[in-house]
């Protein structure tokens, strides 16, 4: 049976997404993103699902440092709506709750609930891990914020769902594998993820990115970060619409290669059908 790895404990939002995207596959929980990537490398998993950005929290820094050297290919993008649930041991009433446990980012997304209940916000290492702890303690004064799946796996009652303050809390994921995806160049729903470096000098970024504008290529994402603590060059990770074998993107990449260093394609893959509604 195929296996897909993810970072987190069983019942994490990444686990939930893996089960939705790859029904019938076995999901493999990993402590870190690096472990999920390594699982694909050594053959413990066929693919990995890696969170890359969130509409509220922004980019996931670990992925931007790990992905360039992962030696894996992006083969898909997926969006997961984060629906926080208030979970507690069976028989708990909401009035019983004195402490709410979850990941620090999730705590920042449920401020209204914390205020309403007058509960203490307790940061934990993981949302699904918080659900495991609450189940272990078996104390009605302790509740967790996690996915409904985490509640099911740990035998907890779902007291409230969708307790997050913002309704647009969505995480985007890259799905990665050892072998690249090869979409038909005639498809018009393709995304390409690129990595490049430019020197930190006047006009360098303008020269590097100008080709996309000249050839009508839409850039959906760009992230920058320094290399090895140096201020002399910056690395950019970009998602652009199109296939490298299509004339417009092919010409833009040719121009980009002349004015940038270490231009690499990390993946060519179908655009998610849920992108516009994410």
C-alpha positions as CSV (number, residue, x, y, z in Angstrom):
1,X,0.0,0.0,0.0
2,X,1.5,3.4,-0.9
3,X,2.6,5.7,1.9
4,X,2.5,9.5,2.2
5,X,4.5,11.3,5.0
6,X,3.5,14.5,6.8
7,X,4.9,16.6,9.7
8,X,2.9,16.2,12.9
9,X,1.0,13.7,15.1
10,X,-1.8,11.5,13.9
11,X,-4.9,13.6,13.3
12,X,-2.9,16.8,12.4
13,X,-4.4,18.9,9.6
14,X,-1.7,17.6,7.3
15,X,-2.8,14.1,8.1
16,X,-6.4,15.0,7.3
17,X,-5.3,16.5,4.0
18,X,-3.3,13.4,3.1
19,X,-6.3,11.2,3.7
20,X,-8.4,13.4,1.5
21,X,-5.9,13.7,-1.4
22,X,-4.7,10.1,-1.3
23,X,-7.6,8.0,0.0
24,X,-6.5,4.4,0.6
25,X,-2.8,5.4,1.2
26,X,-1.2,4.9,4.6
27,X,-0.3,8.2,6.3
28,X,3.1,8.4,8.1
29,X,3.5,10.9,10.9
30,X,6.9,12.6,11.2
31,X,8.3,14.8,14.0
32,X,9.8,17.4,11.6
33,X,9.6,18.4,7.9
34,X,13.1,17.1,7.5
35,X,12.0,13.7,8.7
36,X,9.1,13.7,6.2
37,X,11.5,14.6,3.4
38,X,14.0,11.9,4.5
39,X,11.2,9.3,4.6
40,X,10.7,9.8,0.8
41,X,14.5,9.7,0.2
42,X,15.0,6.3,2.0
43,X,11.8,4.8,0.6
44,X,9.8,4.7,3.8
45,X,7.2,6.9,2.0
46,X,6.3,7.4,-1.6
47,X,5.4,11.0,-1.2
48,X,5.3,13.8,1.4
49,X,2.8,16.6,2.1
50,X,4.6,19.7,3.2
51,X,2.9,22.9,4.4
52,X,4.4,25.9,2.7
53,X,2.2,28.9,3.5
54,X,-0.9,30.0,5.5
55,X,-3.3,32.8,4.9
56,X,-2.9,34.0,8.5
57,X,0.6,32.9,9.6
58,X,2.4,33.5,6.3
59,X,5.1,31.3,5.0
60,X,6.4,28.2,6.7
61,X,10.2,29.0,7.2
62,X,11.4,25.4,7.5
63,X,10.2,24.5,4.0
64,X,12.0,27.4,2.4
65,X,15.3,26.3,4.0
66,X,14.8,22.5,3.3
67,X,13.1,22.4,-0.1
68,X,16.1,23.8,-2.2
69,X,18.3,20.9,-1.0
70,X,15.7,18.3,-0.6
71,X,16.4,16.7,-4.0
72,X,12.7,16.0,-4.5
73,X,10.2,17.3,-7.0
74,X,7.0,19.2,-6.3
75,X,4.2,17.1,-8.0
76,X,1.1,18.9,-6.7
77,X,-0.3,21.7,-4.7
78,X,-3.2,21.4,-2.3
79,X,-5.2,23.7,0.0
80,X,-6.5,22.7,3.5
81,X,-9.1,24.8,5.3
82,X,-8.1,24.9,8.9
83,X,-11.2,24.2,11.0
84,X,-10.3,24.4,14.6
85,X,-12.4,22.2,17.0
86,X,-12.8,22.5,20.7
87,X,-12.1,18.9,22.0
88,X,-12.4,17.5,25.5
89,X,-12.8,14.2,27.3
90,X,-16.3,12.6,27.2
91,X,-18.9,14.1,29.5
92,X,-17.1,17.5,29.7
93,X,-19.3,20.6,29.7
94,X,-17.9,23.8,28.2
95,X,-18.3,25.5,31.6
96,X,-15.9,22.9,33.1
97,X,-12.9,24.0,30.9
98,X,-10.2,26.0,32.6
99,X,-7.2,25.4,30.2
100,X,-7.0,25.3,26.4
101,X,-4.1,23.5,24.9
102,X,-2.8,23.8,21.3
103,X,0.0,25.0,19.1
104,X,1.0,28.6,19.7
105,X,-0.1,29.7,16.2
106,X,-3.5,28.2,16.8
107,X,-3.8,30.0,20.1
108,X,-3.4,33.2,18.3
109,X,-6.3,32.2,16.0
110,X,-8.9,31.5,18.8
111,X,-8.6,34.7,20.9
112,X,-12.4,35.2,21.0
113,X,-13.0,31.7,22.4
114,X,-10.3,32.1,25.0
115,X,-11.8,35.4,26.1
116,X,-15.3,34.0,26.2
117,X,-14.4,31.0,28.3
118,X,-11.9,32.9,30.5
119,X,-9.6,29.9,30.1
120,X,-5.8,29.8,30.3
121,X,-4.1,29.5,26.9
122,X,-1.4,26.8,27.2
123,X,1.0,26.4,24.2
124,X,1.8,22.8,23.1
125,X,4.1,21.5,20.4
126,X,1.3,20.4,18.0
127,X,-2.5,20.6,17.6
128,X,-3.0,16.9,17.3
129,X,-0.4,16.4,20.1
130,X,-2.5,18.6,22.4
131,X,-5.5,16.3,21.7
132,X,-3.3,13.3,22.7
133,X,-2.3,15.0,26.0
134,X,-5.9,15.9,26.9
135,X,-7.0,12.4,26.3
136,X,-4.2,11.1,28.4
137,X,-4.9,13.5,31.3
138,X,-8.6,12.7,31.3
139,X,-9.4,15.9,33.1
140,X,-12.5,17.9,32.1
141,X,-10.7,21.1,33.0
142,X,-8.3,20.6,30.0
143,X,-9.4,21.0,26.4
144,X,-7.6,21.0,23.1
145,X,-7.9,22.8,19.9
146,X,-7.3,20.5,16.9
147,X,-8.9,18.9,13.9
148,X,-12.1,16.8,14.2
149,X,-9.9,13.8,13.0
150,X,-7.6,14.3,16.1
151,X,-10.7,14.2,18.2
152,X,-11.9,10.9,16.6
153,X,-8.5,9.2,16.9
154,X,-8.2,10.1,20.6
155,X,-11.8,9.4,21.6
156,X,-12.6,13.0,22.5
157,X,-15.9,14.9,22.4
158,X,-16.3,17.7,19.9
159,X,-17.8,20.5,21.9
160,X,-17.6,23.2,19.2
161,X,-16.4,23.3,15.6
162,X,-15.0,26.3,13.6
163,X,-14.0,28.2,16.7
164,X,-11.3,30.1,14.8
165,X,-11.6,33.9,14.7
166,X,-11.1,34.2,10.9
167,X,-13.0,32.2,8.3
168,X,-10.2,32.4,5.7
169,X,-7.7,30.3,7.7
170,X,-6.2,28.1,4.9
171,X,-2.9,26.3,4.5
172,X,-1.3,25.6,1.2
173,X,0.8,22.5,0.8
174,X,3.4,21.2,-1.7
175,X,3.2,17.5,-2.4
176,X,6.7,16.1,-3.2
177,X,8.1,12.9,-4.7
178,X,11.4,11.4,-6.0
179,X,10.2,11.6,-9.6
180,X,8.9,14.7,-11.3
181,X,5.4,15.2,-12.5
182,X,5.2,15.6,-16.3
183,X,2.0,17.5,-17.2
184,X,1.2,17.8,-20.9
185,X,2.6,21.1,-22.2
186,X,-0.7,21.9,-23.9
187,X,-2.4,22.2,-20.5
188,X,-3.3,25.7,-19.4
189,X,-3.7,24.9,-15.7
190,X,0.0,24.3,-14.9
191,X,2.2,25.9,-12.3
192,X,6.0,25.9,-12.2
193,X,8.1,26.4,-9.1
194,X,11.5,28.0,-9.6
195,X,14.6,28.7,-7.5
196,X,17.2,31.3,-8.4
197,X,19.9,33.6,-6.9
198,X,20.7,37.2,-7.7
199,X,23.5,39.5,-6.5
200,X,22.5,42.2,-4.1
201,X,23.1,45.1,-6.4
202,X,21.0,47.9,-8.0
203,X,18.6,46.6,-10.6
204,X,19.4,42.9,-10.2
205,X,15.9,41.8,-9.3
206,X,14.3,44.0,-11.9
207,X,16.5,42.5,-14.6
208,X,15.8,39.0,-13.4
209,X,12.0,39.4,-13.2
210,X,11.4,41.7,-16.1
211,X,11.1,38.8,-18.6
212,X,8.0,37.5,-16.9
213,X,6.3,40.8,-17.4
214,X,7.5,41.1,-21.0
215,X,6.2,37.6,-21.9
216,X,2.9,37.9,-20.0
217,X,3.7,35.4,-17.3
218,X,1.8,35.7,-14.0
219,X,3.8,35.2,-10.9
220,X,1.6,33.8,-8.1
221,X,4.2,33.8,-5.3
222,X,7.7,35.0,-4.6
223,X,9.7,34.5,-1.4
224,X,13.3,35.7,-0.7
225,X,15.9,34.7,1.9
226,X,19.6,35.2,2.5
227,X,22.1,32.4,1.8
228,X,24.3,31.1,4.5
229,X,24.0,34.3,6.5
230,X,25.5,36.4,3.7
231,X,24.2,39.7,2.5
232,X,25.9,39.5,-0.9
233,X,23.2,37.4,-2.6
234,X,19.6,36.5,-2.2
235,X,17.8,33.4,-3.1
236,X,14.2,33.5,-4.5
237,X,11.6,30.8,-4.6
238,X,8.8,31.6,-7.1
239,X,5.6,30.0,-8.4
240,X,4.6,31.1,-11.9
241,X,1.8,30.1,-14.2
242,X,2.6,28.1,-17.2
243,X,4.7,25.1,-18.4
244,X,8.4,25.5,-19.2
245,X,7.8,24.0,-22.7
246,X,5.2,26.6,-23.5
247,X,6.7,29.4,-25.7
248,X,6.0,32.4,-23.3
249,X,7.5,30.8,-20.2
250,X,10.3,29.2,-22.2
251,X,11.4,32.6,-23.4
252,X,11.0,34.2,-19.9
253,X,13.2,31.4,-18.4
254,X,15.8,31.9,-21.1
255,X,16.1,35.6,-20.2
256,X,16.1,34.8,-16.5
257,X,19.0,32.3,-16.9
258,X,21.1,35.0,-18.4
259,X,20.8,37.4,-15.4
260,X,20.5,35.1,-12.4
261,X,22.6,32.3,-10.9
262,X,21.7,28.6,-10.1
263,X,18.3,28.7,-11.9
264,X,16.5,25.4,-11.0
265,X,13.0,24.1,-11.6
266,X,11.7,22.4,-8.5
267,X,8.5,21.2,-10.0
268,X,5.9,21.5,-12.8
269,X,2.5,20.4,-11.7
270,X,-1.3,20.9,-12.1
271,X,-2.8,24.0,-10.5
272,X,-5.2,23.1,-7.7
273,X,-8.9,23.2,-8.6
274,X,-9.5,24.8,-5.2
275,X,-6.9,27.6,-5.7
276,X,-9.4,30.3,-6.6
277,X,-11.7,29.4,-3.7
278,X,-8.9,29.0,-1.2
